[in-house]
Amino acid sequence: MKMVFISKIKWIALFVLMLSMVSLVVHLSITRLSGAYSMQSTLMPFNGFDFTASVFAPQSDRFVRNMKLWGPVISLKSLQPYANPRSNYPVPDERNNGYIYAKIFGGFEKIRSSICDLVTISRLLNATLVIPEIQESLQSKGISYKFKSFSYLFDEDQFIASLKNDVNIVKSLPENLKASRRRNEVRTYKPKRSASPNFYVKEILPVLKKSKVIGLVLHDGGCLQSILPPSMSEFQRLRCRVAFHALKFRREIQMAGQLMVQRLRASGQPFLAFHPGLVRNILAYHGCAELFQDVHTELIQYRRAQMIKQGILNGELGAGSHIHRDNGSCPLMPEEVGLLLQAMGYPNRTVIYVAGSETFGGQRVLIPLRAMFSNTVDRTRVCTKQELSDLVGPETPLPLNPFQPPPTKSEEQLKEEWNMAGPRPRPLPPPPDRPIYQHEKEGWYGWITESDTEPDPSPVDLRMQAHRLLWDALDYIVSVEADAFFPGFHNDGSGWPDFSSLVMGQRLYESASSITYRPDRRVLAELFNITRDNMYYHHNYSWKLSVREHLSKSSSEDGLIRQSLLSKPTTFLSHPLPECSCRIPSAEVPKQVKGHDGRLLYGGEDECPTWMKHSQEDTHLESEVAEDGSNGNNELEYENDGVEQQESDDNAVKSSLTQLPVDQDDEWDPND
């Protein structure tokens, strides 16, 4: 009887164990299925699934659009793009004064600005322009054999065809002039960024007529002054046609950029683009080294010493960063931008796209912003690694790990060195130096750990410089198309074109009423000084109101007027008004703003043509219907700080952009 009882207990224990195993298998199966479903929904934009419904779904069904955060700006809706010629504008003759070829040095911003000036000068001198050579993308940089220097970024055929009524453009010099160039018989000039039209007419035109060819070398991001005489308004409009119509990126870049915009809007809500402006040259020029408290401070100071030695900068090496920051000369740090957006009322699930191929300090400086806004992404989160490599094209592989550690000494060698160290008694050997780890020498800044001189760029560095042009092109497309744009740095006063200013100029030209913040960094520095003295992290209501008032004005007509006074004298493309826009008559009379020379910078736009008025009336009626349905919730949403905007779908979850399990780019290394 006892044995039967024990056997029954064994069978019961075996049965319970089998039930546990079955339950475990069922739970694992459910988990696997749910994980597969989650991965499928997350990767939907990348695997070719039909996400058109989510992209083009009515926003009223998915997201309550706050008009004060996402626009449009009513006072700027009457401004429309209009860069067509408005006077007698003859087509260029093939029999002209000669050819102009050019070499362009610098990054994306300098390339774009320089090309616009080159076309304008070619029209001024009645010359044929040869497709410019972009030095950052030459074959010597190790880029793909599929591209020439200009076609690495832009569509050559589109560029030539779009400007056929403005300037004659060819892809190369005639053979006889090529031979003269190889023999160094062609006169070459290095014009300043602020060169006047008289310089070209009096100095260069006679040489061009005589030799039939001249060369230009551009380093400063331009070769013609920003503001031209009133009689040359057509040349200003030509600049706009080049920048906003003729300079189209090659087809692969265009398609990738538009796909990124679709994916950013796939959740049904608008997105904001943010360009930090943390570039080493800018930080060195303005003495902002103390914004960082690590090796990046030394790197900035080294570059600043170089600028002082080369005569680019007249200043002291040990400049106080806090003084420059209070003057508004330094970029806003990402955590400061996060606090400003929170004060404006943006919910923490707002999709923020971080633009810029170079963020000095790496991904580490973006960690506070990501903590405030969980849907903060960049191109490495929106595109797969394969999609980015397809843009680059086939390239010769380079060694991935050029670091070679020093050879280690054997125990016999160490003993021999000790025995030959001199007569006894000998002092104790010095303590060993701190070891230099491999990860400290692999980065582009590794030289500073053991040398006082920055080495020449390696083949990997040269190739990465060319790749940055592609990443900047993608970010430029996304920033122009974004529902709102916030610059971390613009109008620096150096005169060099910067990424944010070019984006703001094109947004002003194409859609002036879109939300584009133009903050005064000096005012914001004062506001941050106030809150730094406050013991509490949560800012008081009056501080938030001050931030909202300033940023709201910066995105409206007041901010645009201030922008016109600061940016147009240095970079025309950052404020192409009034030459490249027209105004649809409205009840409100625009303010007229004149520059220091008495010329109108804002408010002097021509009246739009009749056909444009009719098309705008139709779109205005449609927009009024949409606005009436959403304006009722504006005040409530704007006043509820820290409360996310409600969607109609209660089961909505966080945007899948932050959950994409794609291959991460190397730039995600915190020690970048």
C-alpha positions as CSV (number, residue, x, y, z in Angstrom):
1,M,0.0,0.0,0.0
2,K,2.8,2.3,0.8
3,M,4.5,1.6,-2.5
4,V,1.3,2.3,-4.4
5,F,1.0,5.7,-2.6
6,I,4.5,6.7,-3.5
7,S,4.0,5.7,-7.1
8,K,0.9,7.9,-7.3
9,I,2.8,10.8,-5.9
10,K,5.5,10.3,-8.6
11,W,2.8,10.3,-11.3
12,I,1.2,13.4,-9.9
13,A,4.6,15.2,-9.8
14,L,5.4,14.1,-13.3
15,F,2.0,15.4,-14.5
16,V,2.6,18.8,-12.8
17,L,6.0,19.0,-14.4
18,M,4.6,18.3,-17.8
19,L,1.9,21.0,-17.3
20,S,4.7,23.4,-16.4
21,M,6.6,22.6,-19.5
22,V,3.5,23.0,-21.7
23,S,2.8,26.4,-20.0
24,L,6.3,27.5,-20.6
25,V,6.2,26.5,-24.3
26,V,2.9,28.4,-24.8
27,H,4.3,31.5,-23.1
28,L,7.4,31.4,-25.2
29,S,5.4,31.0,-28.4
30,I,3.2,34.0,-27.5
31,T,6.2,36.1,-26.8
32,R,7.9,35.1,-30.0
33,L,4.7,35.9,-32.0
34,S,4.3,39.3,-30.3
35,G,8.0,40.1,-30.9
36,A,7.7,39.2,-34.5
37,Y,4.6,41.4,-34.9
38,S,6.3,44.2,-33.2
39,M,9.4,43.9,-35.4
40,Q,7.2,43.7,-38.5
41,S,5.3,46.9,-37.5
42,T,8.5,48.7,-36.6
43,L,10.3,47.9,-39.8
44,M,7.3,48.6,-41.9
45,P,8.8,51.7,-43.6
46,F,12.0,50.0,-44.4
47,N,10.7,46.6,-45.8
48,G,8.5,48.1,-48.5
49,F,5.2,47.6,-46.8
50,D,2.3,49.9,-47.7
51,F,2.5,52.7,-45.2
52,T,0.7,55.2,-47.4
53,A,-2.4,55.1,-45.3
54,S,-0.5,56.1,-42.1
55,V,1.4,58.9,-43.9
56,F,-1.5,60.5,-45.7
57,A,-4.2,59.9,-43.1
58,P,-6.1,63.0,-42.1
59,Q,-4.3,64.6,-39.2
60,S,-7.5,65.4,-37.5
61,D,-8.0,61.6,-37.0
62,R,-4.5,61.0,-35.6
63,F,-3.1,64.2,-34.1
64,V,-4.6,67.5,-32.8
65,R,-2.4,70.0,-34.5
66,N,-1.5,73.0,-32.3
67,M,-1.4,76.0,-34.7
68,K,0.8,78.0,-32.3
69,L,3.5,75.3,-32.3
70,W,3.2,74.1,-35.9
71,G,1.9,77.1,-37.8
72,P,1.2,78.6,-40.2
73,V,2.2,82.2,-39.3
74,I,-0.7,84.3,-40.4
75,S,1.2,87.5,-40.9
76,L,3.6,85.9,-43.4
77,K,1.1,84.0,-45.5
78,S,0.9,86.7,-48.1
79,L,4.6,86.2,-49.0
80,Q,5.0,83.9,-52.1
81,P,8.1,82.7,-54.0
82,Y,8.7,84.6,-57.2
83,A,12.2,84.7,-58.6
84,N,11.3,85.1,-62.3
85,P,12.9,88.0,-64.3
86,R,10.8,91.1,-64.2
87,S,12.4,93.3,-66.8
88,N,14.3,93.0,-70.1
89,Y,16.4,89.9,-69.7
90,P,18.1,88.7,-72.8
91,V,19.1,85.1,-73.4
92,P,22.9,84.6,-73.3
93,D,24.7,84.4,-76.6
94,E,27.0,81.5,-77.4
95,R,29.6,84.0,-78.7
96,N,30.7,85.6,-75.5
97,N,33.8,86.8,-73.7
98,G,35.3,83.4,-72.8
99,Y,35.2,80.6,-70.2
100,I,35.4,80.6,-66.4
101,Y,36.4,77.5,-64.4
102,A,36.6,77.3,-60.6
103,K,37.8,75.2,-57.7
104,I,35.6,75.3,-54.6
105,F,37.0,74.4,-51.2
106,G,35.0,73.9,-48.1
107,G,32.0,72.1,-46.8
108,F,28.4,71.9,-47.9
109,E,27.4,75.5,-47.0
110,K,30.4,77.0,-48.8
111,I,29.8,74.9,-51.9
112,R,26.2,75.9,-52.2
113,S,26.9,79.6,-51.7
114,S,29.9,79.7,-54.0
115,I,28.1,78.1,-56.9
116,C,25.4,80.7,-56.8
117,D,28.0,83.5,-56.9
118,L,29.8,81.8,-59.8
119,V,26.7,81.7,-61.9
120,T,26.0,85.4,-61.1
121,I,29.5,86.4,-62.1
122,S,29.3,84.5,-65.3
123,R,26.2,86.4,-66.2
124,L,27.8,89.7,-65.2
125,L,30.9,89.0,-67.4
126,N,28.9,87.4,-70.3
127,A,31.1,84.3,-70.0
128,T,30.5,80.5,-70.2
129,L,30.8,78.7,-66.9
130,V,32.5,75.4,-66.7
131,I,30.9,73.0,-64.1
132,P,32.8,73.9,-60.9
133,E,35.2,71.4,-59.3
134,I,34.2,70.5,-55.7
135,Q,37.5,69.7,-54.0
136,E,35.9,67.9,-51.1
137,S,34.6,65.2,-53.6
138,L,37.4,64.7,-56.0
139,Q,38.5,61.2,-56.9
140,S,41.7,61.8,-54.8
141,K,39.4,61.7,-51.7
142,G,38.7,58.1,-52.4
143,I,35.1,58.5,-53.5
144,S,33.3,56.1,-55.9
145,Y,34.4,56.0,-59.5
146,K,30.8,56.6,-60.6
147,F,30.8,60.3,-59.8
148,K,32.7,63.4,-60.8
149,S,33.3,66.1,-58.3
150,F,30.1,68.1,-59.1
151,S,27.8,65.1,-59.8
152,Y,28.7,63.6,-56.4
153,L,26.1,66.0,-54.9
154,F,24.2,67.7,-57.7
155,D,22.4,66.8,-61.0
156,E,24.6,68.2,-63.7
157,D,22.0,67.9,-66.5
158,Q,19.3,69.6,-64.4
159,F,21.8,72.4,-63.5
160,I,22.6,73.1,-67.1
161,A,19.1,72.9,-68.4
162,S,17.5,75.0,-65.7
163,L,19.9,77.9,-66.3
164,K,20.0,77.8,-70.1
165,N,18.2,81.2,-70.3
166,D,20.6,82.7,-67.8
167,V,24.1,81.4,-68.4
168,N,25.9,79.1,-70.9
169,I,27.2,76.2,-68.9
170,V,29.5,73.4,-70.2
171,K,30.9,70.3,-68.6
172,S,34.6,70.9,-69.6
173,L,36.9,73.3,-71.3
174,P,37.6,73.0,-75.0
175,E,40.8,70.9,-75.8
176,N,43.0,73.9,-76.7
177,L,42.1,75.7,-73.4
178,K,42.6,72.4,-71.5
179,A,46.2,72.3,-72.8
180,S,46.8,75.9,-71.8
181,R,45.6,75.1,-68.3
182,R,47.9,72.1,-68.0
183,R,50.8,74.4,-69.0
184,N,49.8,76.8,-66.3
185,E,49.2,79.5,-68.8
186,V,45.8,80.5,-67.5
187,R,45.4,83.4,-65.1
188,T,44.0,82.4,-61.7
189,Y,42.3,84.6,-59.1
190,K,41.4,84.1,-55.5
191,P,38.6,86.7,-55.0
192,K,37.4,87.7,-51.5
193,R,34.0,86.8,-50.3
194,S,33.0,90.4,-50.4
195,A,34.3,91.2,-53.9
196,S,32.3,93.9,-55.6
197,P,30.9,93.8,-59.2
198,N,33.4,96.6,-60.1
199,F,36.3,94.3,-59.3
200,Y,35.2,91.8,-61.9
201,V,34.3,94.4,-64.5
202,K,37.5,96.4,-64.2
203,E,40.1,93.8,-63.1
204,I,39.0,90.4,-64.5
205,L,36.9,91.2,-67.6
206,P,39.9,92.7,-69.7
207,V,42.0,89.6,-68.9
208,L,39.0,87.3,-69.8
209,K,38.5,89.0,-73.2
210,K,42.2,88.7,-74.0
211,S,43.0,85.1,-72.9
212,K,39.4,83.7,-73.3
213,V,39.7,81.8,-70.1
214,I,40.3,82.5,-66.4
215,G,40.3,80.4,-63.2
216,L,38.8,81.2,-59.8
217,V,39.8,79.6,-56.5
218,L,37.1,80.0,-53.8
219,H,37.9,79.3,-50.1
220,D,35.5,81.5,-48.2
221,G,32.1,80.3,-49.3
222,G,31.5,83.0,-51.9
223,C,33.1,85.5,-54.3
224,L,30.6,88.3,-54.6
225,Q,29.2,90.8,-52.0
226,S,25.8,89.9,-50.6
227,I,24.0,93.2,-51.2
228,L,24.1,94.5,-54.7
229,P,23.0,97.9,-56.1
230,P,19.3,98.3,-56.9
231,S,20.1,98.3,-60.6
232,M,21.3,94.7,-60.2
233,S,18.1,93.2,-58.7
234,E,17.9,90.7,-61.6
235,F,21.3,89.3,-60.5
236,Q,19.9,88.8,-57.0
237,R,16.9,86.9,-58.5
238,L,19.4,84.8,-60.5
239,R,21.0,83.8,-57.2
240,C,17.6,82.6,-56.0
241,R,17.0,80.6,-59.2
242,V,20.3,78.9,-58.9
243,A,20.0,78.1,-55.2
244,F,16.3,77.1,-55.0
245,H,15.6,75.7,-58.5
246,A,18.8,74.8,-60.4
247,L,20.9,73.2,-57.7
248,K,19.0,70.0,-57.3
249,F,20.6,67.0,-55.7
250,R,21.2,63.9,-57.8
251,R,18.3,61.6,-58.0
252,E,19.5,59.1,-55.4
253,I,19.9,61.8,-52.8
254,Q,16.5,63.3,-53.6
255,M,14.7,60.0,-53.3
256,A,16.4,59.1,-50.0
257,G,15.6,62.6,-48.6
258,Q,12.0,62.4,-49.5
259,L,11.8,58.9,-48.1
260,M,13.2,60.1,-44.8
261,V,10.5,62.8,-44.7
262,Q,7.8,60.3,-45.3
263,R,9.1,58.0,-42.5
264,L,9.3,60.9,-40.1
265,R,5.6,61.7,-40.8
266,A,4.6,58.1,-40.8
267,S,3.2,58.4,-37.3
268,G,0.7,61.0,-38.4
269,Q,2.2,63.9,-36.5
270,P,4.4,66.8,-37.6
271,F,8.1,66.8,-36.8
272,L,10.7,69.5,-35.9
273,A,14.2,69.7,-37.4
274,F,17.0,70.9,-35.1
275,H,20.5,71.7,-36.3
276,P,22.9,72.0,-33.3
277,G,25.5,74.1,-35.1
278,L,28.3,72.5,-32.9
279,V,31.1,72.7,-35.5
280,R,34.7,72.8,-34.5
281,N,35.6,75.8,-36.6
282,I,32.7,77.9,-35.3
283,L,33.4,77.0,-31.7
284,A,37.1,77.9,-32.2
285,Y,36.3,81.2,-34.0
286,H,34.1,82.4,-31.2
287,G,36.1,81.1,-28.3
288,C,33.5,78.6,-27.0
289,A,35.9,75.9,-25.8
290,E,34.7,75.9,-22.2
291,L,31.3,74.6,-23.3
292,F,33.0,71.3,-23.1
293,Q,35.1,70.0,-20.2
294,D,37.1,67.2,-21.8
295,V,39.4,66.5,-24.7
296,H,37.2,68.6,-27.0
297,T,38.2,71.7,-25.2
298,E,41.9,71.1,-26.2
299,L,40.9,70.4,-29.8
300,I,38.9,73.7,-30.0
301,Q,41.8,75.7,-28.5
302,Y,44.3,74.1,-30.9
303,R,42.1,75.2,-33.9
304,R,41.7,78.7,-32.4
305,A,45.5,79.0,-32.1
306,Q,45.7,78.0,-35.8
307,M,43.2,80.7,-36.8
308,I,45.1,83.4,-34.8
309,K,48.4,82.3,-36.4
310,Q,46.9,82.4,-40.0
311,G,45.3,85.8,-39.5
312,I,41.8,84.6,-39.7
313,L,41.0,85.7,-36.2
314,N,42.2,88.7,-34.3
315,G,41.7,87.8,-30.7
316,E,43.2,86.1,-27.6
317,L,43.6,82.4,-27.2
318,G,42.4,82.3,-23.6
319,A,39.0,83.9,-24.3
320,G,36.3,83.5,-21.7
321,S,33.6,81.3,-23.1
322,H,31.0,82.6,-20.6
323,I,31.5,86.1,-21.9
324,H,31.0,85.0,-25.5
325,R,28.0,82.9,-24.5
326,D,26.4,85.9,-22.8
327,N,27.0,87.9,-25.9
328,G,25.2,85.3,-28.0
329,S,28.3,84.3,-29.9
330,C,28.2,80.6,-28.8
331,P,25.8,78.0,-30.0
332,L,23.0,76.8,-27.8
333,M,23.7,73.5,-26.2
334,P,21.2,70.7,-27.0
335,E,20.0,70.5,-23.4
336,E,19.2,74.3,-23.5
337,V,17.2,73.8,-26.8
338,G,15.3,70.9,-25.0
339,L,14.3,73.2,-22.2
340,L,13.2,75.9,-24.6
341,L,11.0,73.5,-26.6
342,Q,9.5,72.2,-23.3
343,A,8.7,75.7,-22.3
344,M,7.0,76.4,-25.6
345,G,4.7,73.4,-24.9
346,Y,6.1,70.7,-27.2
347,P,5.1,67.3,-25.7
348,N,7.9,64.9,-24.9
349,R,6.9,62.6,-27.7
350,T,7.4,65.2,-30.4
351,V,9.5,63.9,-33.3
352,I,12.8,65.8,-33.4
353,Y,15.2,65.3,-36.3
354,V,18.8,66.2,-35.4
355,A,20.5,67.5,-38.6
356,G,24.1,68.1,-39.3
357,S,26.9,65.8,-40.5
358,E,29.2,67.1,-37.7
359,T,28.1,67.4,-34.1
360,F,31.2,68.3,-32.2
361,G,31.2,66.3,-29.0
362,G,29.5,63.3,-30.5
363,Q,26.3,61.7,-29.5
364,R,27.1,62.3,-25.8
365,V,26.1,66.0,-26.0
366,L,22.7,64.9,-27.3
367,I,21.9,62.6,-24.4
368,P,20.0,65.3,-22.3
369,L,17.9,66.2,-25.4
370,R,17.0,62.6,-25.9
371,A,16.1,62.3,-22.2
372,M,13.6,65.2,-22.6
373,F,12.2,64.1,-26.1
374,S,12.3,60.3,-26.5
375,N,11.6,60.6,-30.3
376,T,14.8,62.4,-31.1
377,V,16.4,60.8,-34.1
378,D,18.9,61.4,-36.9
379,R,19.7,59.8,-40.2
380,T,21.1,56.7,-38.7
381,R,17.8,55.9,-37.1
382,V,15.6,56.9,-40.1
383,C,17.7,55.1,-42.7
384,T,19.3,51.7,-42.7
385,K,23.0,51.3,-43.0
386,Q,22.5,49.7,-46.4
387,E,20.5,52.7,-47.7
388,L,23.2,55.1,-46.6
389,S,26.0,53.0,-48.2
390,D,24.0,52.9,-51.5
391,L,24.3,56.7,-51.7
392,V,28.0,56.5,-51.3
393,G,28.5,54.0,-54.2
394,P,31.2,51.4,-54.7
395,E,34.5,52.4,-53.1
396,T,37.8,50.8,-52.6
397,P,38.0,49.4,-49.1
398,L,40.3,51.0,-46.6
399,P,41.8,49.5,-43.5
400,L,39.3,49.7,-40.8
401,N,41.8,49.7,-37.9
402,P,44.9,51.8,-38.8
403,F,46.0,51.8,-35.1
404,Q,49.2,49.9,-34.6
405,P,50.2,49.4,-30.9
406,P,53.9,49.7,-30.1
407,P,55.8,46.4,-29.9
408,T,56.0,45.0,-26.4
409,K,59.4,44.4,-24.8
410,S,60.4,41.0,-23.6
411,E,61.5,40.3,-20.0
412,E,65.1,39.8,-21.2
413,Q,65.1,43.3,-22.9
414,L,63.7,44.9,-19.7
415,K,66.5,43.3,-17.6
416,E,69.1,44.3,-20.1
417,E,68.0,48.0,-20.0
418,W,68.0,47.9,-16.2
419,N,71.5,46.5,-16.1
420,M,72.8,49.2,-18.5
421,A,71.1,52.0,-16.7
422,G,74.4,53.3,-15.1
423,P,76.6,52.8,-12.0
424,R,75.1,51.8,-8.7
425,P,73.5,53.0,-6.5
426,R,70.8,53.8,-9.0
427,P,67.5,55.6,-8.2
428,L,64.3,53.8,-8.5
429,P,62.9,53.8,-12.0
430,P,60.2,56.4,-12.6
431,P,56.6,55.3,-12.3
432,P,55.0,54.1,-15.6
433,D,53.0,56.5,-17.6
434,R,49.3,56.2,-17.8
435,P,48.5,53.6,-20.5
436,I,47.1,55.0,-23.7
437,Y,44.2,52.7,-24.5
438,Q,43.3,51.7,-28.1
439,H,39.9,53.5,-28.1
440,E,41.7,56.7,-27.3
441,K,43.9,56.5,-30.4
442,E,41.4,55.2,-32.9
443,G,39.3,58.4,-33.0
444,W,40.1,61.3,-35.2
445,Y,41.2,63.2,-32.1
446,G,43.6,60.5,-30.9
447,W,46.7,62.5,-31.9
448,I,46.2,65.0,-29.0
449,T,47.0,62.3,-26.5
450,E,50.7,62.1,-27.6
451,S,51.4,65.0,-29.9
452,D,51.2,68.8,-30.0
453,T,50.7,68.9,-33.8
454,E,47.6,67.8,-35.6
455,P,48.6,65.3,-38.3
456,D,47.6,65.5,-41.9
457,P,44.2,63.9,-42.8
458,S,44.4,60.2,-43.4
459,P,42.7,58.4,-46.3
460,V,39.9,57.5,-44.0
461,D,39.5,61.2,-42.9
462,L,39.4,62.4,-46.5
463,R,36.8,59.9,-47.4
464,M,34.7,60.9,-44.4
465,Q,34.9,64.5,-45.5
466,A,33.3,63.6,-48.8
467,H,30.7,61.5,-47.1
468,R,29.7,64.4,-44.9
469,L,28.6,66.3,-48.1
470,L,26.0,63.5,-48.7
471,W,24.8,63.5,-45.1
472,D,24.5,67.3,-45.1
473,A,22.4,67.0,-48.4
474,L,20.0,64.6,-46.7
475,D,19.7,66.7,-43.7
476,Y,19.1,69.8,-45.8
477,I,16.2,68.2,-47.6
478,V,14.6,67.1,-44.3
479,S,15.2,70.5,-42.6
480,V,13.6,72.4,-45.5
481,E,10.6,70.1,-45.5
482,A,10.2,70.0,-41.7
483,D,7.0,71.4,-40.1
484,A,9.2,73.5,-37.8
485,F,12.9,74.3,-37.7
486,F,15.0,75.4,-34.7
487,P,18.6,76.5,-35.3
488,G,21.2,76.0,-32.6
489,F,23.4,78.5,-34.2
490,H,23.1,81.1,-37.1
491,N,24.1,84.6,-37.9
492,D,27.5,84.1,-36.3
493,G,29.0,87.4,-37.6
494,S,32.0,85.7,-39.2
495,G,30.5,86.1,-42.7
496,W,30.9,82.4,-43.5
497,P,27.6,80.8,-44.7
498,D,26.2,78.4,-42.2
499,F,23.9,75.5,-42.6
500,S,21.0,76.9,-40.5
501,S,21.0,80.2,-42.3
502,L,20.8,78.5,-45.7
503,V,17.9,76.4,-44.5
504,M,16.1,79.4,-43.0
505,G,16.5,81.3,-46.3
506,Q,15.0,78.5,-48.4
507,R,12.2,78.0,-46.0
508,L,11.5,81.7,-46.2
509,Y,11.5,81.6,-49.9
510,E,9.4,78.5,-50.4
511,S,7.0,78.7,-47.4
512,A,7.4,81.9,-45.5
513,S,4.5,81.1,-43.2
514,S,6.0,77.9,-41.9
515,I,7.3,77.8,-38.3
516,T,11.0,78.8,-38.4
517,Y,12.5,80.0,-35.2
518,R,15.0,82.8,-35.3
519,P,16.1,83.1,-31.7
520,D,18.3,85.9,-30.3
521,R,20.9,83.9,-28.4
522,R,21.8,86.9,-26.2
523,V,18.2,87.2,-24.9
524,L,18.2,83.4,-24.3
525,A,21.5,83.6,-22.4
526,E,19.9,86.1,-20.1
527,L,16.9,83.9,-19.5
528,F,19.1,80.9,-18.8
529,N,21.2,82.9,-16.4
530,I,18.0,83.7,-14.5
531,T,17.0,80.0,-14.2
532,R,20.5,78.9,-13.3
533,D,20.2,81.0,-10.2
534,N,17.0,79.2,-9.3
535,M,17.4,76.3,-6.9
536,Y,14.5,74.4,-8.5
537,Y,14.8,72.5,-11.7
538,H,11.2,73.1,-12.7
539,H,11.1,76.7,-14.0
540,N,8.5,79.1,-12.8
541,Y,5.6,80.1,-15.0
542,S,6.9,83.7,-15.6
543,W,10.1,82.2,-17.1
544,K,8.1,80.0,-19.4
545,L,6.0,83.0,-20.5
546,S,9.2,84.9,-21.3
547,V,10.5,82.1,-23.4
548,R,7.2,81.7,-25.2
549,E,7.0,85.4,-25.9
550,H,10.5,85.6,-27.4
551,L,10.3,82.4,-29.5
552,S,6.8,83.3,-30.8
553,K,8.1,86.7,-31.9
554,S,11.2,85.1,-33.5
555,S,9.0,82.9,-35.7
556,S,6.8,85.8,-36.8
557,E,7.2,89.1,-38.6
558,D,9.2,90.6,-35.8
559,G,11.9,87.9,-35.9
560,L,12.0,88.1,-39.7
561,I,12.7,91.8,-39.5
562,R,15.5,91.3,-37.0
563,Q,16.9,88.5,-39.3
564,S,16.9,90.8,-42.3
565,L,19.1,93.4,-40.5
566,L,21.6,90.8,-39.3
567,S,21.9,88.1,-42.0
568,K,21.4,89.8,-45.4
569,P,24.5,92.0,-45.3
570,T,26.6,88.8,-45.0
571,T,24.7,86.1,-46.8
572,F,22.0,87.0,-49.3
573,L,20.6,83.4,-49.5
574,S,19.7,83.6,-45.8
575,H,17.2,86.4,-46.5
576,P,16.3,86.6,-50.2
577,L,13.7,89.4,-49.6
578,P,12.4,91.5,-51.2
579,E,14.0,90.6,-54.6
580,C,12.9,87.0,-54.8
581,S,9.4,87.2,-53.4
582,C,6.0,88.8,-54.1
583,R,3.2,89.7,-51.9
584,I,-0.5,88.9,-52.3
585,P,-2.6,92.0,-51.2
586,S,-4.1,91.6,-47.8
587,A,-5.8,93.7,-45.2
588,E,-2.7,94.1,-43.2
589,V,-0.1,96.5,-44.4
590,P,3.4,95.0,-44.0
591,K,6.1,96.9,-42.1
592,Q,8.8,98.4,-44.2
593,V,12.4,97.9,-42.9
594,K,15.4,99.6,-44.4
595,G,19.0,98.7,-44.0
596,H,21.8,101.1,-43.0
597,D,22.2,102.1,-46.6
598,G,18.6,103.0,-47.0
599,R,17.5,100.0,-49.1
600,L,14.4,98.1,-48.3
601,L,15.1,94.7,-46.6
602,Y,11.5,93.8,-45.8
603,G,8.1,95.2,-47.0
604,G,9.1,96.3,-50.4
605,E,8.0,93.1,-52.3
606,D,6.3,93.5,-55.6
607,E,2.6,92.5,-56.0
608,C,2.2,88.9,-57.2
609,P,0.9,88.1,-60.7
610,T,-2.8,87.6,-61.2
611,W,-2.5,83.8,-61.8
612,M,-0.8,83.4,-58.5
613,K,-3.5,85.3,-56.7
614,H,-6.2,83.0,-58.0
615,S,-4.4,79.9,-57.0
616,Q,-3.7,81.2,-53.5
617,E,-7.4,82.2,-53.0
618,D,-8.4,78.6,-53.6
619,T,-5.8,77.2,-51.1
620,H,-6.7,79.9,-48.6
621,L,-10.4,78.8,-48.5
622,E,-9.3,75.2,-47.9
623,S,-6.9,76.2,-45.1
624,E,-9.6,78.3,-43.4
625,V,-11.8,75.2,-43.1
626,A,-8.9,73.2,-41.6
627,E,-8.0,76.0,-39.2
628,D,-11.6,76.4,-37.9
629,G,-11.6,72.8,-36.8
630,S,-8.4,73.1,-34.8
631,N,-8.3,76.6,-33.5
632,G,-10.7,75.8,-30.7
633,N,-8.1,73.7,-29.0
634,N,-5.1,76.0,-29.4
635,E,-5.3,77.9,-26.1
636,L,-6.0,74.8,-24.1
637,E,-3.1,72.9,-25.6
638,Y,-0.7,75.9,-25.3
639,E,-1.4,76.4,-21.6
640,N,-1.2,72.8,-20.5
641,D,2.5,72.5,-19.7
642,G,4.0,69.0,-19.6
643,V,0.7,67.5,-20.9
644,E,1.0,65.6,-24.2
645,Q,-1.4,66.5,-27.0
646,Q,-4.2,64.1,-27.3
647,E,-4.8,61.8,-30.2
648,S,-8.1,60.3,-31.2
649,D,-6.7,56.8,-31.0
650,D,-6.5,55.9,-27.4
651,N,-4.3,52.9,-28.2
652,A,-1.6,55.1,-29.9
653,V,1.9,54.2,-28.8
654,K,5.2,56.0,-29.0
655,S,6.6,56.6,-32.4
656,S,8.3,53.6,-33.9
657,L,11.2,55.8,-35.0
658,T,13.0,55.4,-31.7
659,Q,12.5,51.6,-31.7
660,L,14.0,50.8,-35.1
661,P,16.4,47.8,-34.8
662,V,18.6,48.9,-37.7
663,D,22.3,48.8,-37.8
664,Q,23.7,51.7,-36.0
665,D,26.2,54.0,-37.7
666,D,29.7,54.5,-36.1
667,E,28.6,58.0,-35.1
668,W,26.6,56.5,-32.3
669,D,29.7,55.9,-30.3
670,P,29.5,58.1,-27.1
671,N,33.2,58.7,-27.5
672,D,32.8,60.0,-31.0
